[in-house]
Amino acid sequence: MRYFIFSALFLIANSSFTQKVLYTDVTVHVGNGTVIENAIVGCDADRFVLIKNALTSSFKAKNWDTIVSLQGQHMYPSFVATNTTLGLTEIDAVRATRDFDDVGEFNPHVRTQIAFNTESRVVETVRTNGVLLTQATPRGGRVSGASSIMRLFAWNWEDATVLKDDGIHINWPKSTQGGGWWAEPKPKKRNKNYASEILKLMRFFELAKAYDSNEVPFDQRLEAMKDCFVGTKRVYIHANELQQIHDVIDFVNAFKFPFPVIIGGYDAHLIGKKLKDANIPIMLDRIHGLPQIEDEATDLPYRIPALLKEQGIKFCLQGSGDMEAMNSRNLPFLAGTAMAYGLEEEAAVRSISLDPCEIIGIAADYGSIEKGKKASFFVSVGNALDMMTNDVTLICLDGVLRSTSNFQLELYKRYRDKYERQ
């Protein structure tokens, strides 16, 4: 079945005249929370032009250059890996391959767009699980710099760019120090410098807001901050603890940022109403982890997505942390875990497709399989959120069919064939 599909689609990808393609007999997970069984999906060049249920709609074969039956498989919108160093690091143990952490405390002028490595072998293994877009994100300092939204299939960083400099990243001061279940019996202590560190950050933003290049000498750092106050750049604030989140909300209100986002948000479910009223979305920290406090339920990290959903807080899933670049391939399975612990399946799909696209500002073109949007999707034999059934047979990004193989799969086939013949 897989090879039949590819033989047909190879002709599509390499034809100079084939433009309009119709996919039939497929279950479509739209990405907006709905699912269409026995669907037909039409693409014209790089856009979706038709998404309907075949039981209630008909089509004329002559209107399509190619018709491909997907034989009951599942179609998903491209998944989006947010807040990751994917494409900015290759081997964590080799400093020369890590290009995401610059020196200095306030670096809003640092940009990840031009550092993105489209030839990364790590990227190759991530996209074959359905993750086709990433938010390449800087690390380090108090203000790390600007992230950019990048395609995972491209010749160079120019081709890879979907949205450059989408937002500035702030690492909010820690309200506590030490502690944790791994440090017992030593309890967490309040960070004595917390207030002074916040004050320093506030002064920097006050300076940036007052900056006018026509009145004072040009300052590259302050120039990079200007768009945060008018809404053309988001303000991503990395914070997890309850006290941090309370103070972040006050910070956002003080400067009236049009598009603030909290990254991490481990304790966000504790103040859901306040976050909802503040209209601040959450890029939720990696849920494949242990509780932060000894007395918390062991399954709390898995249940947080469902808790946020129940309170009406917009959120998406992301997987920052140890070995985050290579672990970006597990993004679908983070959603699968959230589904197993209370989040509905289509809400779980949305948490790694449309929700992140709405949060980062590219939902007009990406995140769901809807008419008028970019034809960016993948097809899996089974449920893409389950590692036992995630088997990608087709990838399409911006209307162009892409390879579903990677070097790890090729090595597996190579040695499997070698030893099967003996």
Phi, psi and omega per residue, in radians:
M1 nan -0.818 -3.094
R2 -1.067 -0.713 -3.069
Y3 -1.325 -0.510 3.066
F4 -1.124 -0.781 3.133
I5 -1.054 -0.789 -3.083
F6 -1.187 -0.580 3.121
S7 -1.123 -0.666 3.098
A8 -1.238 -0.747 -3.066
L9 -1.319 -0.406 3.052
F10 -1.074 -0.656 3.118
L11 -1.169 -0.647 3.116
I12 -1.097 -0.831 -3.054
A13 -1.180 -0.461 -3.056
N14 -1.905 0.216 3.119
S15 -1.642 2.403 -3.135
S16 -1.462 -0.253 -3.079
F17 -1.980 -0.311 -3.115
T18 -1.268 2.122 -3.127
Q19 -2.189 -0.771 -3.030
K20 -1.741 2.073 -3.078
V21 -2.156 2.347 3.103
L22 -2.027 2.197 3.084
Y23 -1.816 2.270 -3.101
T24 -2.145 2.962 3.073
D25 0.924 1.012 -3.086
V26 -2.480 2.517 3.015
T27 -1.585 2.077 -3.049
V28 -1.780 2.078 2.982
H29 -1.615 1.712 -2.907
V30 -1.029 -0.649 -3.098
G31 1.866 -0.299 -3.138
N32 -1.707 0.185 3.137
G33 1.863 -0.050 -3.135
T34 -1.998 2.845 3.100
V35 -2.368 2.457 3.132
I36 -2.112 1.974 3.100
E37 -1.494 2.643 -3.137
N38 0.874 0.926 -3.036
A39 -1.640 2.842 2.931
I40 -2.116 2.357 -3.094
V41 -2.241 2.133 -3.136
G42 -1.926 2.390 3.120
C43 -2.164 2.321 3.049
D44 -2.101 1.934 -3.028
A45 1.018 -2.030 -3.047
D46 -1.837 0.303 -3.081
R47 -2.238 2.603 2.946
F48 -1.314 2.332 3.119
V49 -2.151 -0.156 -3.111
L50 -2.712 2.207 2.994
I51 -2.466 1.884 -3.086
K52 -2.528 2.883 3.024
N53 -1.474 2.207 -3.075
A54 -1.174 -0.358 -3.122
L55 -1.318 -0.401 -3.112
T56 -2.022 0.038 -3.112
S57 -2.397 2.751 3.092
S58 -2.247 2.923 3.114
F59 -2.530 2.742 3.086
K60 -1.786 2.102 -3.079
A61 -1.026 -0.534 -3.094
K62 -1.198 -0.278 -3.138
N63 -1.438 -0.062 -3.058
W64 -2.160 2.393 3.114
D65 -1.227 -0.663 -3.113
T66 -2.498 2.432 3.064
I67 -2.138 2.199 -3.093
V68 -2.161 2.176 3.052
S69 -1.506 2.226 3.120
L70 -1.674 0.122 2.895
Q71 0.916 0.833 3.012
G72 1.409 0.190 -3.137
Q73 -1.371 -3.106 -3.054
H74 -1.978 2.292 3.114
M75 -1.896 2.330 -3.130
Y76 -2.234 2.624 2.974
P77 -1.200 2.785 3.129
S78 -1.018 2.319 3.063
F79 -1.404 2.660 -3.027
V80 -2.171 2.101 3.097
A81 -1.608 1.844 -3.127
T82 -1.634 2.786 3.045
N83 0.850 1.052 -3.117
T84 -2.441 2.720 3.066
T85 -1.623 0.251 3.072
L86 -0.968 2.232 -3.094
G87 1.549 -0.172 3.120
L88 -1.926 -0.141 3.113
T89 -2.519 2.576 -3.117
E90 -2.036 -0.932 3.123
I91 -2.222 1.965 -3.032
D92 -1.017 -0.544 -3.086
A93 -1.421 -0.112 -3.111
V94 -1.964 1.898 -3.025
R95 -1.025 -0.603 -3.083
A96 -1.134 -0.318 -3.139
T97 -1.714 0.064 -3.141
R98 -1.817 1.958 -3.042
D99 -2.206 0.918 -3.072
F100 -2.324 -0.090 -3.032
D101 -2.275 1.884 -3.123
D102 -1.671 2.847 3.114
V103 -1.315 2.742 3.113
G104 1.793 2.857 -3.085
E105 -1.687 -0.687 -3.120
F106 -2.061 1.812 -3.051
N107 -2.240 0.934 -3.127
P108 -1.129 -0.315 -3.105
H109 -1.473 -0.140 3.104
V110 -1.279 2.334 -3.047
R111 -2.194 2.302 -3.136
T112 -1.465 -0.324 -3.049
Q113 -0.922 -0.855 -3.042
I114 -1.405 -0.137 3.111
A115 -1.667 -0.097 -3.042
F116 -1.202 2.255 -3.080
N117 -1.769 1.812 -3.100
T118 -1.317 -0.218 -3.135
E119 -1.716 0.236 3.139
S120 -1.065 2.314 3.075
R121 -1.287 -0.443 3.088
V122 -1.157 -0.776 3.114
V123 -0.978 -0.692 -3.115
E124 -1.016 -0.636 -3.108
T125 -1.430 -0.332 -3.104
V126 -1.440 -0.749 -3.027
R127 -1.194 -0.393 3.135
T128 -1.367 0.071 2.973
N129 -1.867 0.188 3.080
G130 1.715 -0.028 3.105
V131 -1.526 1.870 -3.002
L132 -1.935 -0.258 3.126
L133 -2.269 2.619 3.123
T134 -2.478 2.676 3.012
Q135 -1.808 1.712 -3.138
A136 -1.239 2.043 -2.913
T137 -2.129 2.330 3.109
P138 -1.345 2.866 3.115
R139 -2.305 2.930 3.000
G140 1.577 2.738 3.090
G141 1.224 -3.039 3.079
R142 -1.492 -0.756 2.995
V143 -2.047 1.952 -2.955
S144 -1.379 -0.592 -3.067
G145 2.368 -2.851 -3.062
A146 -1.864 2.326 3.031
S147 -1.528 2.939 3.062
S148 -2.499 2.641 3.140
I149 -1.642 2.185 -2.984
M150 -2.246 2.541 3.005
R151 -1.376 2.611 3.124
L152 -1.660 0.018 2.952
F153 -2.113 2.009 -3.138
A154 -2.975 2.805 3.083
W155 -1.406 -0.683 -3.080
N156 -2.664 3.138 -3.070
W157 -1.169 -0.492 3.076
E158 -1.116 -0.825 3.122
D159 -1.154 -0.543 -3.068
A160 -1.304 -0.391 -2.992
T161 -1.219 2.142 2.988
V162 -1.697 -0.800 3.113
L163 -2.574 2.006 -3.108
K164 -1.474 2.552 3.040
D165 0.816 0.993 -3.074
D166 -1.238 -0.397 3.129
G167 -3.052 2.823 3.116
I168 -1.683 2.460 -3.087
H169 -1.900 2.225 -3.139
I170 -2.019 2.270 3.029
N171 -1.667 1.794 -3.075
W172 -1.146 2.434 3.141
P173 -0.979 2.551 3.095
K174 -1.269 2.315 3.115
S175 -1.457 -0.337 3.103
T176 -2.291 2.904 3.108
Q177 -2.354 2.569 3.074
G178 1.154 -2.793 3.094
G179 1.284 -2.795 -3.062
G180 1.674 2.760 -3.104
W181 -1.058 -0.492 -3.109
W182 -1.343 -0.211 -3.089
A183 -1.943 0.145 -3.136
E184 -1.042 2.571 0.162
P185 -1.577 0.241 -3.131
K186 -1.314 2.071 -3.132
P187 -1.365 2.860 3.036
K188 -1.173 2.539 3.110
K189 -2.054 2.597 3.108
R190 -1.201 2.385 3.093
N191 -1.242 1.923 -3.083
K192 -1.127 -0.396 -3.115
N193 -1.675 0.112 -3.031
Y194 -0.986 -0.885 -3.096
A195 -1.101 -0.729 -3.122
S196 -1.199 -0.595 3.113
E197 -1.205 -0.669 3.068
I198 -1.140 -0.726 3.134
L199 -1.055 -0.721 3.117
K200 -1.099 -0.725 3.111
L201 -1.146 -0.748 3.125
M202 -1.050 -0.729 -3.131
R203 -1.127 -0.657 3.105
F204 -1.110 -0.749 -3.138
F205 -1.243 -0.582 3.055
E206 -1.118 -0.702 3.096
L207 -1.126 -0.740 -3.137
A208 -1.137 -0.680 -3.130
K209 -1.190 -0.590 -3.128
A210 -1.448 -0.196 -3.041
Y211 -1.143 2.357 3.059
D212 -2.462 1.955 -3.054
S213 -1.145 -0.288 3.103
N214 -1.406 -0.322 -3.079
E215 -1.813 -0.517 -3.090
V216 -2.240 2.874 3.114
P217 -1.002 2.595 -3.117
F218 -1.057 2.335 3.094
D219 -2.255 2.009 -3.034
Q220 -1.087 -0.668 -3.138
R221 -1.141 -0.835 -3.111
L222 -1.230 -0.573 3.088
E223 -1.069 -0.670 -3.126
A224 -1.206 -0.309 -3.094
M225 -1.552 -0.299 -2.984
K226 -0.977 -0.729 -3.050
D227 -1.205 -0.308 3.116
C228 -1.145 -0.513 -3.053
F229 -1.542 -0.249 -3.133
V230 -1.891 -0.113 3.025
G231 1.704 0.020 3.079
T232 -1.491 -0.133 2.969
K233 -2.274 2.426 3.034
R234 -1.394 2.814 3.055
V235 -2.020 1.870 -3.124
Y236 -1.669 2.088 -3.082
I237 -2.005 2.033 -3.098
H238 -1.480 1.972 -3.102
A239 -2.737 2.481 -3.104
N240 -2.154 -0.675 -2.988
E241 -1.378 2.716 -3.081
L242 -0.995 -0.823 -3.141
Q243 -1.087 -0.728 3.102
Q244 -1.017 -0.810 -3.072
I245 -1.134 -0.718 3.058
H246 -0.998 -0.801 -3.088
D247 -1.254 -0.551 3.077
V248 -1.116 -0.732 3.118
I249 -1.061 -0.744 3.094
D250 -1.120 -0.683 3.114
F251 -1.079 -0.799 3.129
V252 -1.102 -0.746 3.131
N253 -1.141 -0.612 -3.116
A254 -1.150 -0.686 -3.080
F255 -1.764 -0.124 3.072
K256 0.949 0.847 3.088
F257 -1.135 2.281 3.137
P258 -1.136 -0.616 -3.056
F259 -2.343 1.310 3.067
P260 -1.467 2.617 3.089
V261 -2.460 2.365 3.030
I262 -1.714 2.239 3.089
I263 -1.865 2.207 -3.072
G264 1.997 -1.557 2.990
G265 1.071 0.620 -3.102
Y266 -1.019 -0.703 -3.118
D267 -1.660 0.221 -3.049
A268 -1.080 -0.552 -3.103
H269 -1.164 -0.262 -3.131
L270 -1.389 -0.353 -3.138
I271 -2.302 0.844 -3.057
G272 -1.005 -0.777 -3.096
K273 -1.105 -0.727 -3.130
K274 -1.133 -0.698 3.108
L275 -1.183 -0.703 3.134
K276 -1.128 -0.744 3.114
D277 -1.121 -0.606 3.131
A278 -1.375 -0.198 3.126
N279 1.001 0.825 3.120
I280 -1.948 1.998 3.112
P281 -1.320 2.857 -3.082
I282 -2.111 2.260 2.859
M283 -1.658 1.719 -2.937
L284 -1.216 2.398 3.130
D285 -1.043 2.795 -3.130
R286 -0.907 2.135 -3.082
I287 -1.489 -0.187 3.030
H288 -1.430 1.389 -3.087
G289 -2.832 3.130 -3.124
L290 -1.692 2.764 3.068
P291 -1.030 2.635 -3.110
Q292 -1.451 -0.353 -3.117
I293 -2.179 2.500 -3.043
E294 -1.026 -0.643 -3.052
D295 -1.436 -0.092 -3.127
E296 -1.309 2.681 3.075
A297 -1.067 2.459 -3.072
T298 -1.127 -0.430 -3.118
D299 -1.715 0.157 -3.099
L300 -0.979 -0.825 -3.128
P301 -0.989 -0.584 -3.141
Y302 -1.276 -0.489 -3.063
R303 -1.588 -0.207 -3.078
I304 -1.013 -0.732 3.100
P305 -0.983 -0.754 3.126
A306 -1.153 -0.644 3.116
L307 -1.128 -0.722 3.107
L308 -1.161 -0.707 3.127
K309 -1.075 -0.752 3.141
E310 -1.068 -0.546 -3.102
Q311 -1.599 0.028 3.075
G312 1.313 0.447 3.133
I313 -1.620 2.200 3.080
K314 -1.199 2.318 -3.131
F315 -2.660 2.862 2.947
C316 -2.429 2.853 3.137
L317 -1.674 2.514 3.047
Q318 -2.588 2.860 -2.967
G319 -2.191 0.693 3.127
S320 -1.136 2.710 -3.127
G321 2.418 -2.751 -3.133
D322 -1.033 2.355 3.087
M323 0.878 0.751 -2.993
E324 -1.192 -0.526 -3.124
A325 -1.117 -0.957 -3.120
M326 -1.211 -0.509 3.127
N327 -1.347 -0.069 3.069
S328 -1.071 -0.410 3.111
R329 -1.148 -0.354 -3.118
N330 -1.543 0.090 -3.135
L331 -0.915 -0.796 3.114
P332 -1.037 -0.544 -3.071
F333 -1.425 -0.371 2.939
L334 -1.093 -0.768 3.099
A335 -1.134 -0.625 3.105
G336 -1.121 -0.684 3.083
T337 -1.134 -0.759 3.103
A338 -1.052 -0.645 3.107
M339 -1.150 -0.682 3.135
A340 -1.179 -0.362 -3.106
Y341 -2.003 0.645 2.918
G342 2.025 -0.273 -3.139
L343 -1.506 2.301 3.122
E344 -1.098 2.647 -3.023
E345 -0.988 -0.852 -3.085
E346 -1.245 -0.465 3.028
A347 -1.218 -0.611 3.089
A348 -1.161 -0.721 3.075
V349 -1.079 -0.765 -3.129
R350 -1.091 -0.572 -3.073
S351 -1.176 -0.235 3.095
I352 -2.159 0.221 3.120
S353 -2.283 -1.465 -3.060
L354 -1.236 -0.715 -3.110
D355 -1.027 -0.876 3.100
P356 -1.085 -0.594 3.128
C357 -1.162 -0.669 3.084
E358 -1.175 -0.681 -3.108
I359 -1.177 -0.702 -3.079
I360 -1.604 -0.136 2.993
G361 1.644 0.489 3.112
I362 -2.164 0.315 -3.052
A363 -1.183 -0.282 3.110
A364 -1.145 -0.462 -3.096
D365 -2.050 -0.442 -3.001
Y366 -2.292 2.913 2.985
G367 1.880 -0.346 -3.131
S368 -2.671 2.775 3.130
I369 -1.655 1.518 -3.079
E370 -2.390 2.645 -3.092
K371 -0.993 2.300 3.115
G372 1.672 -0.306 -3.137
K373 -1.494 2.894 3.108
K374 -1.056 2.425 3.105
A375 -1.367 1.350 -3.139
S376 -2.136 1.902 -3.038
F377 -2.787 3.007 2.996
F378 -2.487 2.822 -3.117
V379 -2.124 2.328 3.132
S380 -2.150 2.563 3.102
V381 -1.037 -0.738 -3.131
G382 -2.269 -2.794 -3.137
N383 -1.064 2.113 -3.074
A384 -1.279 -0.240 -3.129
L385 -1.538 -0.073 -3.128
D386 -1.957 2.122 -3.086
M387 -1.140 -0.289 3.107
M388 -1.398 -0.383 -3.074
T389 -2.127 -0.093 3.077
N390 -1.247 1.787 -3.115
D391 -2.403 1.631 -3.009
V392 -1.333 2.173 -3.123
T393 -1.934 -0.228 -3.109
L394 -2.687 2.396 3.079
I395 -2.297 2.285 3.080
C396 -2.311 2.170 3.123
L397 -2.180 2.087 -3.098
D398 0.952 0.693 3.079
G399 1.421 0.016 -3.120
V400 -1.922 2.216 3.118
L401 -1.275 2.427 -3.071
R402 -2.177 2.871 -3.138
S403 -1.205 2.481 3.073
T404 -1.762 0.205 -3.124
S405 -1.854 2.901 3.020
N406 -2.603 2.997 -3.012
F407 -1.144 -0.510 3.115
Q408 -1.196 -0.723 3.103
L409 -1.151 -0.681 3.123
E410 -1.128 -0.702 3.080
L411 -1.112 -0.721 3.109
Y412 -1.037 -0.835 -3.138
K413 -1.110 -0.676 -3.113
R414 -1.051 -0.859 -3.089
Y415 -1.382 -0.498 3.044
R416 -1.108 -0.808 3.141
D417 -1.137 -0.660 -3.121
K418 -1.058 -0.832 -3.038
Y419 -1.480 -0.328 3.028
E420 -1.267 -0.471 -3.131
R421 -1.370 -0.397 -3.078
Q422 -1.453 nan nan
